[in-house]
Amino acid sequence: MAIIGSVLIAAAAIIHVVFFAMESVLWSSPGVWRRFGVASQRDADVVRPMAYNQGFYNLFLAGGSVVGLLLYWTTLRQVGFGLIFFCGVCMVLASLVLLTTGRRLWGAALLQGAVPLVGLILFVIAENG
């Protein structure tokens, strides 16, 4: 269970790195900001500082998850589990917040939250089984 959970948490980290890249690095591309429902270049320029900031939140969650996985599978299993759990729960909660913004973003919320949720469930089962 922990191995499959690890794969899912790693996939969640990759997803969050992709969101980081879109929000903080590639935001000026119309194809990117349109994916987020931004209607014009002017609006994208207004939203850019917030998107930039949000991208780094995604990067930090991904980084925490990766560090947690490394610790879990090397030397500090309990510390790693705690870090994985915290970052995964933050990812899931952020996806629930995204659900509240409108139906248009439900697909992104599902992508952002379902993968870490299943990974967390498998980790909890592995740790308590």
Backbone hydrogen bonds, N-H to C=O, Kabsch-Sander energy under -0.5 kcal/mol:
donor,donor_aa,acceptor,acceptor_aa,energy
5,G,1,M,-2.8
6,S,2,A,-2.2
7,V,3,I,-2.1
8,L,4,I,-2.2
9,I,5,G,-2.6
10,A,6,S,-2.7
11,A,7,V,-2.2
12,A,8,L,-2.4
13,A,9,I,-2.2
14,I,10,A,-2.2
15,I,11,A,-2.5
16,H,12,A,-2.2
17,V,13,A,-2.0
18,V,14,I,-2.3
19,F,15,I,-2.1
20,F,16,H,-2.2
21,A,17,V,-2.6
22,M,18,V,-2.4
23,E,19,F,-2.8
24,S,20,F,-3.1
25,V,20,F,-0.7
25,V,21,A,-1.5
26,L,21,A,-3.0
29,S,26,L,-2.1
32,V,29,S,-1.4
33,W,29,S,-2.0
34,R,30,P,-1.9
35,R,31,G,-0.7
35,R,32,V,-0.7
36,F,32,V,-0.8
37,G,34,R,-2.0
38,V,33,W,-2.1
44,A,40,S,-2.5
45,D,41,Q,-2.4
46,V,42,R,-1.7
47,V,43,D,-2.4
48,R,44,A,-1.5
50,M,47,V,-0.7
51,A,47,V,-2.5
52,Y,48,R,-2.9
53,N,49,P,-2.1
54,Q,50,M,-2.7
55,G,51,A,-2.5
56,F,52,Y,-1.3
57,Y,53,N,-1.4
58,N,54,Q,-1.9
59,L,55,G,-2.1
60,F,56,F,-2.6
61,L,57,Y,-2.1
62,A,58,N,-2.2
63,G,59,L,-2.8
64,G,60,F,-2.6
65,S,61,L,-2.0
66,V,62,A,-2.3
67,V,63,G,-2.6
68,G,64,G,-2.4
69,L,65,S,-2.4
70,L,66,V,-2.5
71,L,67,V,-2.6
72,Y,68,G,-2.7
73,W,69,L,-2.2
74,T,70,L,-0.5
74,T,71,L,-0.9
76,L,71,L,-0.8
77,R,75,T,-0.6
80,G,76,L,-2.9
81,F,77,R,-2.5
82,G,78,Q,-2.3
83,L,79,V,-2.3
84,I,80,G,-2.8
85,F,81,F,-3.0
86,F,82,G,-2.6
87,C,83,L,-2.5
88,G,84,I,-2.7
89,V,85,F,-2.6
90,C,86,F,-2.3
91,M,87,C,-2.2
92,V,88,G,-2.4
93,L,89,V,-2.9
94,A,90,C,-2.5
95,S,91,M,-1.9
96,L,92,V,-1.8
97,V,93,L,-2.1
98,L,94,A,-2.2
99,L,95,S,-1.7
100,T,96,L,-0.9
100,T,97,V,-0.9
101,T,98,L,-1.6
102,G,99,L,-1.0
105,L,102,G,-1.5
106,W,103,R,-1.7
109,A,105,L,-2.4
110,L,106,W,-2.6
111,L,107,G,-2.4
112,Q,108,A,-2.7
113,G,109,A,-2.1
114,A,110,L,-2.6
115,V,111,L,-0.7
117,L,113,G,-1.8
118,V,114,A,-2.5
119,G,115,V,-2.1
120,L,116,P,-2.8
121,I,117,L,-2.4
122,L,118,V,-2.4
123,F,119,G,-2.1
124,V,120,L,-2.8
125,I,121,I,-2.4
126,A,122,L,-2.4
127,E,123,F,-2.5
128,N,124,V,-1.7
129,G,125,I,-0.9
